[in-house]
Amino acid sequence: MNVGRVAGKVAIVTGAASGLGAATASMLAREGATVIVADINKTNGARVAARIVEAGHRAEFVEHDAGDEVSWQKLIQHVEKKYLHLDILVNNAGIMVAKSLADTSLEDFRRVSRVNVDGVFLGTKYAVDLMVRTAVPGTAPRGSIVNMSSFLGSYTMPNTTAYCASKGAVRILSKSVAVECGAKRYQIRVNSVHPGITRTEGAEALMPEESWQPGSSLMPSFPLRDYGRPDDVANAVLYLASDEARLVTGTELFVDGGWSMI
Ligand SMILES: NC(=O)c1ccc[n+]([C@@H]2O[C@H](COP(=O)([O-])OP(=O)(O)OC[C@H]3O[C@@H](n4cnc5c(N)ncnc54)[C@H](O)[C@@H]3O)[C@@H](O)[C@H]2O)c1
């Protein structure tokens, strides 16, 4: 029996081998979607997909480089051939370079942009195209695209130039496509999610262990005084991906303990 908040839907989650992507893929699958776990990391990606299947849900791993156009073409062709359509795309894959402006090389800047901006642009472009081509005749194309930005897509801190530039691009790219889809009378919704610092493999590599402890002097004094857990963000993605958010497009959903207010 296929029950859940995204029951029967087909979803791609990029960067799903780790952290927020893995949590999102698992949650969408638990809520009834068939999930394509896409990632550049074969070992971890295959493990995430296997775990979902062992739990009795639907998933498969597809090796995928989010910054590469041919890789997107292959992924979308695969989904079209096997599932005939796509309902949900979560453009989650992302990397961070934490360096001062002086230390950030043009190569660093382009490396971050390649995954964080090119990846979201390409994914959005090819997903909208598939949603339009496979729409039920006589009905408007439908679907939900959720792009992973960051609280650093709207606010900022030192040593984040390349990352902030990329996440700011994700924020406004999402709104631009949301407006364009609306102008074409598509029922394709495009939203961005803006996590604060959330404990994932990627974030642990950037922050020392002591900074994660409650009461740590590094813990910022934002309203809820806690860092995120991957499921906090996955829950936000699930909402935007589901039909519960049928009237929500072009929005920015912050999951940051209120950090962005101060
Ligand atoms: N964790 C946080 O504090 C935080 C806060 C705000 C935003 N984000 C954003 O959330 C997303 C996920 O972050 P995370 O903390 O889970 O990171 P993570 O490093 O734990 O996981 C990122 C995943 O992306 C994959 N990936 C990297 N380059 C790729 C590529 N070219 N193609 C396909 N996959 C690729 C990695 O293999 C990895 O599995 C990123 O976009 C990140 O910028 C994270």
The ligand as an ORCA input file, in Angstrom:
! r2SCAN-3c Opt
* xyz 0 1
  N      24.940     21.472      7.049
  C      24.752     22.783      7.122
  O      25.043     23.430      8.149
  C      24.149     23.530      5.955
  C      23.646     24.824      6.180
  C      23.084     25.515      5.113
  C      23.012     24.937      3.861
  N      23.517     23.694      3.667
  C      23.429     23.140      2.307
  O      22.774     21.884      2.348
  C      23.275     21.029      1.323
  C      23.741     19.714      1.931
  O      24.737     19.996      2.902
  P      25.283     18.883      3.898
  O      25.681     19.617      5.133
  O      24.316     17.764      3.976
  O      26.622     18.451      3.126
  P      27.412     17.057      3.100
  O      28.802     17.439      2.719
  O      27.195     16.261      4.333
  O      26.729     16.312      1.864
  C      26.829     16.825      0.560
  C      26.636     15.710     -0.453
  O      26.759     16.300     -1.760
  C      27.542     15.431     -2.558
  N      28.165     16.172     -3.653
  C      29.208     17.033     -3.592
  N      29.512     17.460     -4.830
  C      28.635     16.854     -5.674
  C      28.439     16.875     -7.078
  N      29.240     17.606     -7.883
  N      27.440     16.155     -7.603
  C      26.659     15.380     -6.814
  N      26.801     15.289     -5.487
  C      27.776     16.029     -4.931
  C      28.571     14.826     -1.608
  O      29.121     13.629     -2.120
  C      27.718     14.612     -0.356
  O      27.108     13.340     -0.384
  C      24.384     21.816      0.623
  O      23.842     22.464     -0.510
  C      24.787     22.839      1.680
  O      25.364     23.996      1.114
  C      24.072     22.969      4.683
*
